[in-house]
Amino acid sequence: MEAYYNCLRCKNKKVRIMTIDGKQYTGTIVDVDHQNVYLRTEQKEASTSAYYPYGYGYYNPILTLSLFTLLAIALI
């Protein structure tokens, strides 16, 4: 439950999240529920010649992370 309140406190702020398996993610927390945190990442995926109905600037990935896998959250 502590991870949930930490994520709520950091909502709409730029953070770096480290998970228990050693992975790090950087982005902005856009939402939190009692099981997951939703992070808008800044990573640019490799682009292909796919059809983008809203243009190239519309791509805005949201990453879902389980609150049970979070090890640390740092504001940046």
Secondary structure, 3 states (H helix, E strand, C coil): CHHHHHHHHCCCCEEEEEECCCCEEEEEEEEECCCEEEEEECCCCCCCCCCCCCCHHHCCCEEEEEHHHEEEEEEC
